[in-house]
């Protein structure tokens, strides 16, 4: 029996042993879904805290059901370790590690490289390796493949299969989770593509769409998020123009989205956050320079979005000026630290950039976020106010809505009489708006 036949037999009989490298927002939900569908699964992570929590059945990711994790761990279907020697025991391993930018806004792929090297030292014949981390087109074949072959002495396509299947995780989405979101698979060779797609069809409920190569799948993921970056950049620029023209951008968007075709609504805000949208266009523009190509439209949208925290503070300064107050020395309360509403994820959150800009201007800042009681930014920890009360609100000179959490009592915020700069149009239902200005 050859490698392909043996792997298909294991997939169909639910005896394929699974592994997930990186137990964060992408990796832990994927590991849980694998185990829920009857595949014994090992989670790998260099952070001992995460490993210990998984092994104790303690959940720390919003998109994972607490009872599911606890039940899978108690039955032995899922466990975690920091010892990559156990890679030898799995047949399939997905790499779900962060791919941030470095201080020069260039791809930082050290987590991918370190994970691949750790796997390569334990790779055996008949295994499948799939990269899920968002990255630039070419990573799988130009970086991962040579590292695996060099570290293991095995040959891709003959001794092991390699592919790329981009993660699609939208924290807080009430409809689409890991299990029911369509999956894209691109692999090195037709056999690898067929087998990897078969794995995902066995563990996910959504459609599995195959493409001709890992590079196509990598570019597809970049397109998804660059599409959003460019359109958000467009609407952010229009928001600045509409403010100068005395036009309500939110009303404009509400009118435009009544068109049933050819238009999708995007909304302005104080910046971009999350694990993909603010970062992915930089990966593409960096890679494009290798071919002497400049992604001018994409880079323009990136510049607009990157400027929004600064623009937010500029607008806030003008609001304070109307009350004969300066930014320097003013007390400013930010409502929201998470990068989007109703979640606890503050990765790349624009609220933190806005806070930094206020502090640079000499303002004294605090924040309230019921989902993020504590957050760390540039090596410093910040703590949320415990509650929003009228006496507490009235100690501030300005309130800035940076995240539109639906659980916040915006009526109380408005009733405080403190000027409010609503960057998310979260207070649109508030009737008395004398002290509210929207982005």
C-alpha positions as CSV (number, residue, x, y, z in Angstrom):
1,X,0.0,0.0,0.0
2,X,1.5,3.4,-1.0
3,X,1.4,6.6,1.1
4,X,-1.7,8.0,-0.5
5,X,-3.7,4.7,-0.1
6,X,-2.5,4.4,3.5
7,X,-3.5,7.9,4.4
8,X,-6.9,7.6,2.8
9,X,-7.5,4.4,4.8
10,X,-6.6,6.2,8.0
11,X,-8.8,9.2,7.2
12,X,-11.9,7.0,6.4
13,X,-11.4,4.8,9.4
14,X,-10.8,7.8,11.8
15,X,-7.4,6.4,12.8
16,X,-5.4,9.3,11.4
17,X,-3.7,11.0,14.3
18,X,-3.9,14.8,14.1
19,X,-1.6,17.5,15.4
20,X,-2.0,21.3,15.6
21,X,1.0,23.6,16.1
22,X,-0.1,26.8,17.8
23,X,-3.0,26.8,20.2
24,X,-4.3,30.3,19.7
25,X,-7.4,31.8,18.1
26,X,-6.9,29.6,15.0
27,X,-5.3,26.5,16.3
28,X,-7.4,25.6,19.4
29,X,-10.7,25.7,17.5
30,X,-9.2,23.6,14.7
31,X,-7.8,21.1,17.3
32,X,-11.2,20.8,19.0
33,X,-13.0,20.3,15.6
34,X,-10.6,17.5,14.7
35,X,-11.1,15.7,18.0
36,X,-14.9,16.2,17.9
37,X,-14.9,14.4,14.6
38,X,-13.2,11.3,16.1
39,X,-9.6,12.0,15.3
40,X,-7.2,11.7,18.2
41,X,-5.4,15.1,18.4
42,X,-2.3,16.6,20.0
43,X,-1.9,20.3,20.4
44,X,1.6,21.8,20.3
45,X,2.5,25.1,21.8
46,X,5.7,26.7,23.2
47,X,3.7,28.6,25.8
48,X,3.4,26.3,28.9
49,X,0.4,28.3,30.2
50,X,-1.7,27.4,27.1
51,X,-0.6,23.7,27.3
52,X,-1.5,23.5,31.0
53,X,-4.9,25.1,30.4
54,X,-5.8,22.7,27.6
55,X,-4.7,19.7,29.6
56,X,-6.9,20.9,32.5
57,X,-9.8,21.3,30.1
58,X,-9.9,25.1,30.7
59,X,-10.9,27.1,27.7
60,X,-9.4,30.5,26.8
61,X,-10.8,31.1,23.3
62,X,-14.2,32.6,22.7
63,X,-15.1,30.5,19.7
64,X,-14.5,27.2,21.6
65,X,-17.4,25.8,23.7
66,X,-16.1,25.1,27.2
67,X,-17.9,21.8,27.6
68,X,-16.5,20.5,24.2
69,X,-12.9,21.1,25.3
70,X,-13.5,19.7,28.8
71,X,-15.2,16.5,27.4
72,X,-12.5,15.9,24.7
73,X,-9.7,16.3,27.2
74,X,-11.3,14.0,29.7
75,X,-11.9,11.3,27.1
76,X,-8.3,11.5,25.9
77,X,-9.2,12.7,22.4
78,X,-7.3,15.9,22.8
79,X,-4.2,16.8,24.8
80,X,-1.4,19.3,24.5
81,X,2.4,19.5,24.9
82,X,5.4,21.7,24.4
83,X,7.5,18.6,23.4
84,X,7.8,18.5,19.6
85,X,9.2,15.0,19.9
86,X,5.5,13.9,19.9
87,X,5.2,15.1,16.3
88,X,6.5,11.6,15.4
89,X,3.2,10.2,16.7
90,X,0.9,12.2,14.3
91,X,0.0,11.6,10.7
92,X,-1.2,15.2,10.0
93,X,0.0,18.5,11.5
94,X,-1.4,21.9,10.8
95,X,0.8,25.0,11.6
96,X,-1.3,27.8,13.0
97,X,1.2,30.2,14.4
98,X,1.3,34.1,14.3
99,X,2.7,35.9,11.3
100,X,3.2,39.5,12.6
101,X,5.1,42.4,11.1
102,X,8.5,43.5,12.4
103,X,9.4,47.1,13.3
104,X,10.1,47.9,9.7
105,X,6.5,46.7,8.7
106,X,8.0,43.7,6.9
107,X,6.9,40.0,7.4
108,X,8.2,38.4,10.6
109,X,8.0,34.7,9.8
110,X,10.2,33.5,12.6
111,X,7.3,31.6,14.3
112,X,6.6,29.7,11.1
113,X,10.3,29.0,10.6
114,X,10.8,27.8,14.1
115,X,7.8,25.6,14.0
116,X,8.8,24.1,10.6
117,X,12.3,23.3,11.9
118,X,10.9,21.7,15.0
119,X,8.6,19.6,12.9
120,X,11.3,18.7,10.4
121,X,13.4,17.1,13.0
122,X,10.6,14.7,13.8
123,X,9.1,14.3,10.3
124,X,8.7,10.7,9.2
125,X,7.6,9.1,6.0
126,X,3.8,9.2,5.4
127,X,3.1,12.4,7.2
128,X,1.1,15.5,6.0
129,X,2.1,19.0,6.9
130,X,-0.2,22.0,6.2
131,X,0.5,25.6,6.8
132,X,-2.5,27.6,7.9
133,X,-0.8,30.8,9.0
134,X,-1.5,33.8,6.7
135,X,1.7,34.7,4.8
136,X,3.1,36.0,1.5
137,X,2.6,33.9,-1.7
138,X,5.5,31.5,-2.1
139,X,6.1,30.8,1.6
140,X,5.0,27.1,1.5
141,X,7.2,26.1,-1.5
142,X,10.1,28.6,-1.0
143,X,10.5,28.4,2.7
144,X,8.6,25.5,4.3
145,X,9.4,22.8,1.7
146,X,13.2,23.3,1.7
147,X,13.3,23.4,5.5
148,X,11.3,20.2,5.9
149,X,13.3,18.3,3.3
150,X,16.6,19.5,4.7
151,X,15.7,18.8,8.3
152,X,14.2,15.4,7.6
153,X,16.1,14.0,4.6
154,X,12.7,13.2,3.1
155,X,11.4,14.3,-0.2
156,X,8.1,16.3,-0.6
157,X,5.5,14.5,-2.7
158,X,7.2,11.1,-2.3
159,X,7.8,10.7,1.4
160,X,5.5,13.3,2.8
161,X,2.7,15.7,1.6
162,X,2.7,19.4,2.0
163,X,0.0,22.0,1.5
164,X,-1.4,25.4,2.4
165,X,-4.9,26.0,3.7
166,X,-5.5,29.5,4.9
167,X,-7.2,30.0,8.2
168,X,-10.6,31.7,8.1
169,X,-11.4,32.8,11.7
170,X,-13.7,35.7,12.5
171,X,-13.8,36.0,16.3
172,X,-17.2,36.7,17.6
173,X,-19.0,35.7,14.4
174,X,-22.3,34.1,15.6
175,X,-22.9,32.3,12.3
176,X,-19.6,31.2,10.8
177,X,-17.1,29.2,13.0
178,X,-14.1,27.1,12.0
179,X,-16.4,24.1,11.5
180,X,-18.8,25.6,8.9
181,X,-16.6,28.1,7.1
182,X,-15.6,27.0,3.5
183,X,-12.0,25.9,3.3
184,X,-9.5,26.4,0.5
185,X,-6.7,23.9,-0.1
186,X,-3.6,24.2,-2.3
187,X,-0.9,21.6,-2.1
188,X,2.3,20.4,-3.7
189,X,1.1,17.8,-6.2
190,X,-2.3,16.3,-7.1
191,X,-2.1,13.5,-4.6
192,X,-1.3,15.8,-1.8
193,X,-4.2,18.1,-2.8
194,X,-6.6,15.2,-2.9
195,X,-5.5,13.7,0.5
196,X,-5.4,17.1,2.3
197,X,-8.8,18.1,1.0
198,X,-10.1,14.7,2.2
199,X,-8.8,15.4,5.7
200,X,-10.6,18.7,5.9
201,X,-13.8,17.3,4.5
202,X,-13.7,14.7,7.3
203,X,-13.4,17.3,10.1
204,X,-15.3,20.4,8.7
205,X,-18.9,20.9,7.7
206,X,-18.2,23.7,5.2
207,X,-17.2,23.3,1.5
208,X,-13.6,22.4,0.7
209,X,-12.4,24.1,-2.4
210,X,-9.1,22.9,-4.0
211,X,-6.8,25.1,-6.1
212,X,-3.8,24.2,-8.2
213,X,-0.9,25.2,-5.9
214,X,-0.1,26.5,-2.5
215,X,0.8,29.9,-4.0
216,X,-2.8,30.3,-5.3
217,X,-4.1,29.5,-1.9
218,X,-1.7,31.9,-0.3
219,X,-2.6,34.7,-2.7
220,X,-6.3,33.9,-2.2
221,X,-6.0,34.6,1.5
222,X,-4.2,37.9,0.9
223,X,-6.9,38.9,-1.6
224,X,-9.6,38.3,1.0
225,X,-8.1,40.7,3.5
226,X,-6.7,43.2,1.1
227,X,-10.1,43.5,-0.4
228,X,-11.4,44.6,3.0
229,X,-8.4,46.8,3.7
230,X,-8.8,48.7,0.4
231,X,-12.6,49.2,0.9
232,X,-12.2,50.3,4.5
233,X,-9.5,52.7,3.3
234,X,-11.9,54.1,0.7
235,X,-14.7,54.7,3.3
236,X,-12.2,56.1,5.8
237,X,-11.1,58.7,3.2
238,X,-14.7,59.5,2.4
239,X,-15.4,59.9,6.1
240,X,-12.7,62.6,6.3
241,X,-14.1,64.3,3.2
242,X,-17.7,64.1,4.3
243,X,-16.7,65.7,7.6
244,X,-15.2,68.7,5.7
245,X,-18.3,68.9,3.6
246,X,-20.8,68.7,6.5
247,X,-22.2,65.4,5.3
248,X,-23.0,62.4,7.6
249,X,-21.0,59.5,6.2
250,X,-23.0,57.0,8.2
251,X,-26.2,58.2,6.5
252,X,-24.5,58.0,3.1
253,X,-23.5,54.4,3.7
254,X,-27.0,53.5,4.9
255,X,-28.5,54.9,1.7
256,X,-25.9,53.2,-0.5
257,X,-26.5,49.8,0.9
258,X,-30.2,49.8,-0.1
259,X,-28.8,49.0,-3.6
260,X,-29.3,45.2,-3.9
261,X,-26.4,44.6,-6.2
262,X,-22.9,45.9,-6.9
263,X,-22.4,47.4,-3.4
264,X,-21.2,46.0,-0.1
265,X,-21.2,48.2,3.0
266,X,-17.9,49.0,4.8
267,X,-17.7,51.4,7.7
268,X,-15.2,53.9,8.9
269,X,-13.5,53.8,12.2
270,X,-10.4,54.9,14.3
271,X,-8.2,52.4,12.4
272,X,-7.9,48.7,11.6
273,X,-7.3,45.8,14.0
274,X,-7.2,42.1,14.2
275,X,-4.8,39.4,13.2
276,X,-5.1,39.7,9.4
277,X,-6.6,42.8,7.8
278,X,-4.0,45.4,9.1
279,X,-1.1,43.0,8.3
280,X,-1.8,41.1,5.1
281,X,-1.4,43.9,2.6
282,X,2.1,44.6,3.9
283,X,3.0,40.9,3.2
284,X,1.8,41.4,-0.4
285,X,3.4,44.7,-1.0
286,X,6.7,43.4,0.4
287,X,6.6,40.3,-1.9
288,X,5.6,42.4,-4.9
289,X,8.8,44.4,-4.6
290,X,10.7,41.2,-5.4
291,X,9.1,41.5,-8.9
292,X,9.7,45.2,-9.2
293,X,6.0,45.9,-8.8
294,X,4.4,48.5,-6.5
295,X,0.9,47.9,-5.3
296,X,-0.1,51.5,-5.4
297,X,-3.8,51.2,-4.7
298,X,-3.2,48.8,-1.8
299,X,-0.4,51.0,-0.3
300,X,-2.6,54.1,-0.5
301,X,-5.4,52.4,1.5
302,X,-2.8,51.2,4.0
303,X,-1.6,54.8,4.5
304,X,-5.2,56.0,5.0
305,X,-6.0,53.3,7.5
306,X,-2.7,53.7,9.4
307,X,-3.4,57.5,9.7
308,X,-6.9,57.0,11.3
309,X,-5.7,56.9,15.0
310,X,-3.9,60.2,14.4
311,X,-6.9,61.7,12.6
312,X,-9.2,60.5,15.5
313,X,-7.1,62.4,18.0
314,X,-7.0,65.5,15.8
315,X,-10.8,65.5,15.6
316,X,-11.0,64.9,19.4
317,X,-8.7,67.9,19.9
318,X,-11.1,70.1,18.0
319,X,-14.0,68.9,20.1
320,X,-12.1,69.8,23.3
321,X,-11.2,73.2,21.8
322,X,-14.9,74.0,21.6
323,X,-15.1,73.5,25.3
324,X,-12.0,75.8,25.7
325,X,-9.8,72.8,26.7
326,X,-6.5,71.6,25.3
327,X,-5.6,68.0,24.6
328,X,-2.6,68.4,26.9
329,X,-3.8,67.7,30.4
330,X,-7.3,66.7,29.4
331,X,-8.8,63.5,30.8
332,X,-10.0,61.2,28.0
333,X,-11.9,57.9,28.4
334,X,-11.9,55.4,25.6
335,X,-14.8,53.1,25.3
336,X,-13.4,49.8,24.0
337,X,-10.0,48.2,23.8
338,X,-10.9,45.1,21.6
339,X,-10.4,45.5,17.9
340,X,-14.1,44.9,17.1
341,X,-17.4,44.7,19.0
342,X,-18.4,42.0,21.5
343,X,-15.1,40.1,21.6
344,X,-12.1,40.0,23.9
345,X,-9.4,40.1,21.2
346,X,-7.3,43.2,21.2
347,X,-4.6,42.2,18.7
348,X,-3.5,45.2,16.6
349,X,-6.5,47.1,18.1
350,X,-6.8,50.7,16.8
351,X,-8.0,51.7,20.3
352,X,-4.5,51.1,21.6
353,X,-3.0,53.2,18.9
354,X,-5.6,56.0,19.6
355,X,-4.7,55.8,23.3
356,X,-1.0,56.1,22.4
357,X,-1.7,59.2,20.3
358,X,-3.6,60.8,23.1
359,X,-0.8,60.2,25.5
360,X,1.7,61.7,23.1
361,X,-0.4,64.8,23.1
362,X,-0.3,65.0,26.8
363,X,-3.8,63.7,27.5
364,X,-4.5,61.5,30.5
365,X,-6.2,58.4,29.3
366,X,-8.2,55.5,30.7
367,X,-10.4,52.9,29.0
368,X,-13.5,50.8,29.7
369,X,-14.1,47.5,28.1
370,X,-16.2,44.7,29.7
371,X,-14.6,42.1,27.4
372,X,-11.0,43.2,28.1
373,X,-10.4,43.8,31.8
374,X,-6.6,44.0,31.2
375,X,-4.5,44.6,28.1
376,X,-0.8,44.9,27.3
377,X,0.5,47.4,24.8
378,X,4.2,48.0,24.1
379,X,5.3,46.3,27.3
380,X,2.9,48.1,29.6
381,X,-0.3,46.8,31.2
382,X,-3.5,48.7,31.4
383,X,-6.7,48.0,33.3
384,X,-10.2,48.8,32.4
385,X,-12.5,50.8,34.6
386,X,-14.6,48.4,36.6
387,X,-17.9,50.0,35.6
388,X,-19.4,53.0,33.8
389,X,-21.3,55.2,36.2
390,X,-22.4,58.8,35.9
391,X,-20.0,60.0,38.7
392,X,-17.1,58.3,37.0
393,X,-18.0,59.5,33.5
394,X,-18.2,63.1,34.7
395,X,-14.6,63.1,35.8
396,X,-13.5,63.1,32.1
397,X,-13.3,65.9,29.6
398,X,-14.0,63.7,26.6
399,X,-15.3,60.2,25.9
400,X,-14.2,58.5,22.7
401,X,-16.1,55.4,21.4
402,X,-13.3,53.2,19.9
403,X,-15.1,49.9,19.9
404,X,-18.9,49.5,19.4
405,X,-19.7,46.9,22.1
406,X,-23.4,46.3,22.2
407,X,-23.5,45.8,26.0
408,X,-22.4,49.3,26.9
409,X,-25.0,51.6,28.3
410,X,-24.7,54.4,25.8
411,X,-27.7,56.2,27.3
412,X,-25.8,56.7,30.5
413,X,-22.8,57.9,28.5
414,X,-24.9,60.5,26.8
415,X,-26.6,61.5,30.0
416,X,-23.3,62.4,31.6
417,X,-23.2,65.6,29.6
418,X,-19.5,64.9,28.7
419,X,-18.6,65.5,25.0
420,X,-18.6,62.2,23.1
421,X,-16.7,61.4,19.9
422,X,-18.3,58.3,18.5
423,X,-16.0,56.7,16.0
424,X,-18.2,53.6,15.5
425,X,-21.6,55.1,15.3
426,X,-22.4,52.9,18.3
427,X,-24.7,55.6,19.8
428,X,-27.0,56.0,16.8
429,X,-30.0,54.9,18.8
430,X,-29.5,57.6,21.5
431,X,-32.2,60.2,21.1
432,X,-30.6,63.2,22.9
433,X,-27.4,63.8,20.9
434,X,-26.4,67.3,21.9
435,X,-23.0,66.2,23.2
436,X,-22.3,63.5,20.5
437,X,-20.2,63.9,17.4
438,X,-19.7,61.0,15.0
439,X,-16.6,60.2,12.9
